[in-house]
Each structure stands twice: as structure tokens, then as C-alpha cells.
Amino acid sequence: MGIFDNISMDLQLTSLSDVVIGILIAFALGLIISWVYRRTHRGFSFAVSFVHTLMLLGMITALVMMVIGNSIARAFSLVGALSIIRFRTPVKDTRDTAFVFFSLAIGMAAGTGAYVIAVLGTFLIGILILIVHRFRLGEPRMSDFMLRFRVKITPDSGNVYQDIFNRYLKESTLVNMTTVQQGDGMDFAFSIIFKDAHKQQQFLHELNAVPEIEQVMLMAVDERGQ
């Protein structure tokens, strides 16, 4: 059987409209997958090229599945051709690998004409990922901020910060306490959670207004959880 006979058979099994619809659906669902990835990404390893890769993977996989069709010989030929390619780009986050497989699976479904599975799978998995992100399922509980400041030791110093803590903070956990300046001062480090995140500046202003408190520093906790 010649190459033109193969092409003729392909045209009989897969119409032009099926090819166009499959690739367009893979592209649309790839956009959704990319949006979910951007919406739920944390940390500093975000790359626009990876987002574009997620969109391309779905379309390319759909096309590959159309080319393979029901031919086992083509499937083995494709594996042989891809085996000469070496992917050396390191994946910084295992979560990124899951999104790659997500895009591949949706592309396979779109390429084999299983459009309902592709659409439902994208929306269902996407919603579940958003839920996991929203409620931080499986993550250790972390504070919102780390607070550091120094208290000058005086006869009336005591817990000069406690009243301010009670008014602005939902939770405060002492992480570290160190004596400085030959015992004339104490450095404190607290893990804190605000009652109202919009009152951070007021909180810092009141702490700085206390004569015994100095060198107030508020740091956001890294929420990558990776």
C-alpha cells in the first residue's frame, strides 16, 4: 500500500471538520488549563513560556492522536521518532508536571473525538484544583506574617505590645526571644495572623508609637509551600 493510499484512507476515517474541531477544542481547553495554572500558581518560578507550552501541548497531542488513529504501526513509529529527542529542561515544581499530564490527557481526548470527556474533564479537574487552592487542602497551617521588633527594658515595659496585639491580631505565636545590649533590650519574633489584613499599617503605626518598642519589621511569609 502506497503513501497516497494511506492518505486516502486517513481522509475517509477522519474528515477535515473533525481535524479542525478537535484542534480548536484542544486549544480552547488549553486556554482554560493555562488560566487555572496562572490562577493557582504560587512562588516565584512562574514562566510565560510554560503557560504557552500548556496550550500547545493539548493541540499537538490531539494532532498526534489523529495521525496515529487505529494504526499500531504508526504508534510504534511515533515512539521511535520521539525517542531520539532529549528533553533537558528541568521541571522546578512537581505540580507543573501534573499540569503537563493534564494538558496531554485533554489533547488525547480531543484528538480521539471524545469531546464530552475532554470538556467535562477540563472543567471538573479545573474546579477541583481551584478548590484545593482556595482552601489550601493538604498544606501545613502557616502564618500570614513574621513580626520582629525590639523592646527596651524599663521598669514599666512589661508586655507593652500585648494590648495592640489583642486589638489587631487573630493569632500570635512567639517564635524567638533574644537578649541584646547587655540585657537592656529584648528582640522578639512572632508568627502572626491579622484579624483584618487592611489594618496592617495602623498596626505598625501603633507599635512604632510605643516609646519602648523600636526596629519594627513585618515580613510576609513565603506561601509557595513547595
C-alpha positions as a LaTeX table, in Angstrom:
\begin{tabular}{lrrr}
\hline
Residue & $x$ (\AA) & $y$ (\AA) & $z$ (\AA) \\
\hline
Met1 & 0.00 & 0.00 & 0.00 \\
Gly2 & 1.49 & 3.34 & $-1.08$ \\
Ile3 & 1.59 & 6.62 & 0.72 \\
Phe4 & $-1.30$ & 8.02 & $-1.30$ \\
Asp5 & $-3.43$ & 5.04 & $-0.35$ \\
Asn6 & $-2.67$ & 5.76 & 3.31 \\
Ile7 & $-3.63$ & 9.41 & 2.90 \\
Ser8 & $-6.86$ & 8.40 & 1.16 \\
Met9 & $-7.73$ & 6.04 & 4.00 \\
Asp10 & $-6.99$ & 8.77 & 6.57 \\
Leu11 & $-9.36$ & 11.15 & 4.81 \\
Gln12 & $-12.06$ & 8.51 & 4.95 \\
Leu13 & $-11.58$ & 7.86 & 8.65 \\
Thr14 & $-11.09$ & 11.48 & 9.72 \\
Ser15 & $-12.87$ & 14.30 & 7.95 \\
Leu16 & $-11.44$ & 17.78 & 7.67 \\
Ser17 & $-14.10$ & 19.12 & 10.02 \\
Asp18 & $-13.10$ & 16.56 & 12.68 \\
Val19 & $-9.49$ & 17.73 & 12.46 \\
Val20 & $-10.42$ & 21.39 & 12.78 \\
Ile21 & $-12.93$ & 20.80 & 15.60 \\
Gly22 & $-10.51$ & 18.59 & 17.53 \\
Ile23 & $-7.67$ & 21.12 & 17.38 \\
Leu24 & $-9.94$ & 24.07 & 18.23 \\
Ile25 & $-11.42$ & 22.24 & 21.21 \\
Ala26 & $-7.92$ & 21.31 & 22.39 \\
Phe27 & $-6.90$ & 24.97 & 22.06 \\
Ala28 & $-9.95$ & 26.26 & 23.97 \\
Leu29 & $-9.47$ & 23.74 & 26.76 \\
Gly30 & $-5.75$ & 24.51 & 26.81 \\
Leu31 & $-6.63$ & 28.15 & 27.48 \\
Ile32 & $-8.74$ & 27.07 & 30.45 \\
Ile33 & $-5.95$ & 24.85 & 31.79 \\
Ser34 & $-3.48$ & 27.72 & 31.43 \\
Trp35 & $-5.83$ & 30.09 & 33.25 \\
Val36 & $-6.24$ & 27.61 & 36.13 \\
Tyr37 & $-2.45$ & 27.26 & 36.31 \\
Arg38 & $-1.93$ & 31.03 & 36.45 \\
Arg39 & $-4.74$ & 31.47 & 38.97 \\
Thr40 & $-3.39$ & 28.85 & 41.37 \\
His41 & 0.35 & 29.31 & 40.91 \\
Arg42 & 2.42 & 30.31 & 43.94 \\
Gly43 & 6.02 & 31.26 & 44.35 \\
Phe44 & 8.50 & 32.92 & 42.01 \\
Ser45 & 9.03 & 30.25 & 39.33 \\
Phe46 & 6.21 & 31.44 & 37.07 \\
Ala47 & 7.15 & 31.44 & 33.37 \\
Val48 & 5.02 & 32.65 & 30.48 \\
Ser49 & 6.70 & 30.09 & 28.22 \\
Phe50 & 5.32 & 27.27 & 30.38 \\
Val51 & 1.80 & 28.70 & 30.08 \\
His52 & 2.17 & 28.77 & 26.29 \\
Thr53 & 3.51 & 25.20 & 26.42 \\
Leu54 & 0.36 & 24.01 & 28.17 \\
Met55 & $-1.76$ & 25.47 & 25.36 \\
Leu56 & 0.45 & 23.97 & 22.64 \\
Leu57 & 0.65 & 20.52 & 24.23 \\
Gly58 & $-3.09$ & 19.94 & 24.00 \\
Met59 & $-3.26$ & 20.84 & 20.31 \\
Ile60 & $-0.12$ & 18.89 & 19.37 \\
Thr61 & $-1.28$ & 15.81 & 21.29 \\
Ala62 & $-4.68$ & 15.99 & 19.60 \\
Leu63 & $-2.97$ & 16.11 & 16.19 \\
Val64 & $-0.71$ & 13.19 & 17.11 \\
Met65 & $-3.71$ & 11.08 & 18.13 \\
Met66 & $-5.38$ & 11.85 & 14.79 \\
Val67 & $-2.23$ & 10.80 & 12.93 \\
Ile68 & $-1.96$ & 7.55 & 14.85 \\
Gly69 & $-5.63$ & 6.68 & 14.50 \\
Asn70 & $-6.12$ & 2.94 & 14.85 \\
Ser71 & $-2.70$ & 2.05 & 13.48 \\
Ile72 & $-0.43$ & 0.22 & 15.90 \\
Ala73 & 2.44 & 0.55 & 13.43 \\
Arg74 & 2.14 & 4.34 & 13.47 \\
Ala75 & 2.08 & 4.35 & 17.26 \\
Phe76 & 5.36 & 2.40 & 17.44 \\
Ser77 & 6.87 & 4.59 & 14.71 \\
Leu78 & 5.98 & 7.69 & 16.71 \\
Val79 & 7.55 & 6.27 & 19.86 \\
Gly80 & 10.71 & 5.53 & 17.91 \\
Ala81 & 10.82 & 9.03 & 16.45 \\
Leu82 & 10.29 & 10.70 & 19.83 \\
Ser83 & 12.94 & 8.53 & 21.50 \\
Ile84 & 15.70 & 10.48 & 19.72 \\
Ile85 & 14.51 & 13.73 & 21.37 \\
Arg86 & 16.11 & 14.64 & 24.68 \\
Phe87 & 14.17 & 16.97 & 26.96 \\
Arg88 & 16.69 & 18.56 & 29.30 \\
Thr89 & 14.61 & 21.43 & 30.66 \\
Pro90 & 14.30 & 20.81 & 34.43 \\
Val91 & 10.85 & 20.97 & 35.99 \\
Lys92 & 11.17 & 23.13 & 39.10 \\
Asp93 & 7.85 & 22.08 & 40.61 \\
Thr94 & 6.24 & 18.64 & 40.54 \\
Arg95 & 2.91 & 20.45 & 40.30 \\
Asp96 & 3.97 & 21.70 & 36.85 \\
Thr97 & 4.41 & 18.08 & 35.78 \\
Ala98 & 0.82 & 17.36 & 36.78 \\
Phe99 & $-0.38$ & 20.23 & 34.58 \\
Val100 & 1.66 & 18.84 & 31.67 \\
Phe101 & $-0.11$ & 15.48 & 32.02 \\
Phe102 & $-3.42$ & 17.33 & 32.39 \\
Ser103 & $-2.88$ & 19.06 & 29.05 \\
Leu104 & $-1.70$ & 15.83 & 27.40 \\
Ala105 & $-4.74$ & 13.89 & 28.59 \\
Ile106 & $-7.15$ & 16.55 & 27.34 \\
Gly107 & $-5.33$ & 16.61 & 24.00 \\
Met108 & $-5.65$ & 12.83 & 23.70 \\
Ala109 & $-9.38$ & 13.02 & 24.40 \\
Ala110 & $-9.89$ & 15.80 & 21.85 \\
Gly111 & $-7.78$ & 14.00 & 19.25 \\
Thr112 & $-9.76$ & 10.77 & 19.52 \\
Gly113 & $-13.13$ & 12.56 & 19.23 \\
Ala114 & $-14.05$ & 12.14 & 22.90 \\
Tyr115 & $-15.11$ & 15.78 & 23.15 \\
Val116 & $-17.51$ & 15.27 & 26.06 \\
Ile117 & $-14.77$ & 13.62 & 28.13 \\
Ala118 & $-12.34$ & 16.40 & 27.23 \\
Val119 & $-14.73$ & 19.21 & 28.17 \\
Leu120 & $-16.09$ & 17.61 & 31.35 \\
Gly121 & $-12.62$ & 16.51 & 32.41 \\
Thr122 & $-11.21$ & 20.01 & 31.98 \\
Phe123 & $-13.96$ & 21.73 & 33.92 \\
Leu124 & $-14.19$ & 19.13 & 36.70 \\
Ile125 & $-10.44$ & 18.87 & 37.30 \\
Gly126 & $-10.06$ & 22.64 & 36.96 \\
Ile127 & $-12.76$ & 23.29 & 39.58 \\
Leu128 & $-11.20$ & 20.76 & 41.95 \\
Ile129 & $-7.77$ & 22.41 & 41.55 \\
Leu130 & $-9.32$ & 25.80 & 42.34 \\
Ile131 & $-10.99$ & 24.33 & 45.45 \\
Val132 & $-7.71$ & 22.82 & 46.65 \\
His133 & $-6.01$ & 26.19 & 46.08 \\
Arg134 & $-8.76$ & 28.21 & 47.75 \\
Phe135 & $-8.92$ & 26.13 & 50.94 \\
Arg136 & $-5.23$ & 25.15 & 50.93 \\
Leu137 & $-6.08$ & 21.50 & 51.32 \\
Gly138 & $-3.17$ & 19.37 & 52.45 \\
Glu139 & $-0.98$ & 22.36 & 53.30 \\
Pro140 & 0.51 & 22.88 & 56.74 \\
Arg141 & $-1.01$ & 25.82 & 58.52 \\
Met142 & 1.16 & 28.86 & 58.04 \\
Ser143 & 1.09 & 32.35 & 59.46 \\
Asp144 & 0.42 & 35.32 & 57.28 \\
Phe145 & 3.38 & 37.34 & 58.53 \\
Met146 & 6.51 & 37.26 & 60.63 \\
Leu147 & 6.85 & 40.22 & 63.02 \\
Arg148 & 10.14 & 41.31 & 64.59 \\
Phe149 & 10.81 & 44.17 & 66.97 \\
Arg150 & 13.00 & 45.22 & 69.90 \\
Val151 & 11.74 & 46.22 & 73.33 \\
Lys152 & 13.89 & 48.41 & 75.59 \\
Ile153 & 13.84 & 47.01 & 79.10 \\
Thr154 & 12.46 & 49.53 & 81.59 \\
Pro155 & 10.67 & 49.15 & 84.93 \\
Asp156 & 7.35 & 49.84 & 83.17 \\
Ser157 & 7.97 & 48.00 & 79.89 \\
Gly158 & 6.28 & 44.67 & 80.62 \\
Asn159 & 4.15 & 43.45 & 77.68 \\
Val160 & 3.82 & 46.89 & 76.12 \\
Tyr161 & 2.71 & 45.28 & 72.87 \\
Gln162 & 0.00 & 42.97 & 74.22 \\
Asp163 & $-2.89$ & 45.43 & 74.05 \\
Ile164 & $-2.09$ & 46.23 & 70.41 \\
Phe165 & $-1.83$ & 42.52 & 69.63 \\
Asn166 & $-5.26$ & 41.89 & 71.15 \\
Arg167 & $-6.89$ & 44.56 & 69.01 \\
Tyr168 & $-5.31$ & 43.73 & 65.64 \\
Leu169 & $-4.23$ & 40.09 & 65.65 \\
Lys170 & $-6.22$ & 36.92 & 65.39 \\
Glu171 & $-3.30$ & 34.80 & 66.49 \\
Ser172 & 0.26 & 35.47 & 67.65 \\
Thr173 & 2.89 & 32.85 & 68.42 \\
Leu174 & 6.24 & 33.70 & 69.95 \\
Val175 & 8.94 & 32.18 & 67.72 \\
Asn176 & 12.11 & 33.64 & 69.17 \\
Met177 & 13.21 & 35.89 & 72.06 \\
Thr178 & 16.80 & 37.13 & 72.45 \\
Thr179 & 18.52 & 39.41 & 74.96 \\
Val180 & 20.52 & 42.26 & 73.40 \\
Gln181 & 22.53 & 45.28 & 74.52 \\
Gln182 & 23.87 & 43.59 & 77.68 \\
Gly183 & 20.33 & 42.90 & 78.88 \\
Asp184 & 18.97 & 46.37 & 78.20 \\
Gly185 & 16.75 & 45.14 & 75.41 \\
Met186 & 14.89 & 42.11 & 74.05 \\
Asp187 & 14.44 & 41.09 & 70.41 \\
Phe188 & 11.11 & 39.35 & 69.72 \\
Ala189 & 9.96 & 37.36 & 66.70 \\
Phe190 & 6.25 & 36.49 & 66.36 \\
Ser191 & 4.32 & 34.44 & 63.86 \\
Ile192 & 1.09 & 36.41 & 63.44 \\
Ile193 & $-2.28$ & 36.33 & 61.68 \\
Phe194 & $-4.24$ & 39.57 & 61.29 \\
Lys195 & $-7.94$ & 39.91 & 62.07 \\
Asp196 & $-8.22$ & 42.40 & 59.22 \\
Ala197 & $-5.48$ & 42.41 & 56.57 \\
His198 & $-6.35$ & 46.00 & 55.64 \\
Lys199 & $-5.19$ & 47.34 & 59.02 \\
Gln200 & $-1.54$ & 46.38 & 58.77 \\
Gln201 & $-0.34$ & 49.97 & 58.50 \\
Gln202 & $-2.37$ & 51.03 & 61.54 \\
Phe203 & $-0.94$ & 48.09 & 63.47 \\
Leu204 & 2.64 & 49.05 & 62.59 \\
His205 & 1.96 & 52.73 & 63.32 \\
Glu206 & 0.72 & 51.94 & 66.83 \\
Leu207 & 3.67 & 49.65 & 67.55 \\
Asn208 & 6.13 & 52.31 & 66.43 \\
Ala209 & 4.34 & 54.86 & 68.60 \\
Val210 & 5.19 & 52.91 & 71.77 \\
Pro211 & 8.35 & 54.51 & 73.28 \\
Glu212 & 9.80 & 51.18 & 74.43 \\
Ile213 & 9.42 & 49.50 & 71.00 \\
Glu214 & 11.87 & 50.05 & 68.15 \\
Gln215 & 13.11 & 48.41 & 64.92 \\
Val216 & 9.68 & 47.05 & 63.98 \\
Met217 & 9.82 & 44.79 & 60.93 \\
Leu218 & 6.90 & 42.96 & 59.26 \\
Met219 & 7.71 & 40.24 & 56.70 \\
Ala220 & 5.32 & 38.28 & 54.51 \\
Val221 & 5.65 & 34.53 & 54.82 \\
Asp222 & 6.60 & 32.70 & 51.61 \\
Glu223 & 3.42 & 30.77 & 50.65 \\
Arg224 & 4.88 & 28.57 & 47.97 \\
Gly225 & 4.50 & 25.50 & 50.14 \\
Gln226 & 6.84 & 23.65 & 47.84 \\
\hline
\end{tabular}
